[in-house]
Amino acid sequence: MDARPRARSTREEQEAQQAVERKTQLEEAIAGLPVRGNPDAPVTIVEFSDFQCPYCRKAAGIIADIKEEHPDDVRVVFKHF
């Protein structure tokens, strides 16, 4: 009996478990923060921003473009820096 398929299965299970743990950590970290876009989107952008920062203002335009191009696939979470 070859151990490779079993090892691959175990590795895939570990990776799946790690993905679940990362998603749980993300959800806990962003709980209560303002969210724009699809709350169940597969991609989450956490934007650390400052209302008086000119660089943050420029980045806000880029984030808006991303949301416009991918309205169902991206959610943006805002965190005041």
Long-range contacts (C-beta under 8 A, 24 or more apart in sequence): 30-77, 30-79, 33-77, 33-78, 33-79, 34-77, 34-78, 35-75, 35-76, 35-77, 35-78, 36-67, 36-75, 36-76, 36-78, 37-67, 37-71, 37-74, 37-75, 37-76, 38-71, 38-72, 38-73, 38-74, 38-75, 39-75, 40-75, 41-72, 41-73, 41-74, 41-75, 42-73, 43-70, 43-73, 43-74, 43-75, 44-74, 44-75, 44-76, 44-77, 45-74, 45-75, 45-76, 45-77, 46-76, 46-77, 46-79, 47-76, 47-77, 47-78, 47-79, 48-79, 48-80, 48-81, 49-78, 49-79, 49-80, 49-81, 50-80, 50-81, 51-80, 53-81, 56-81
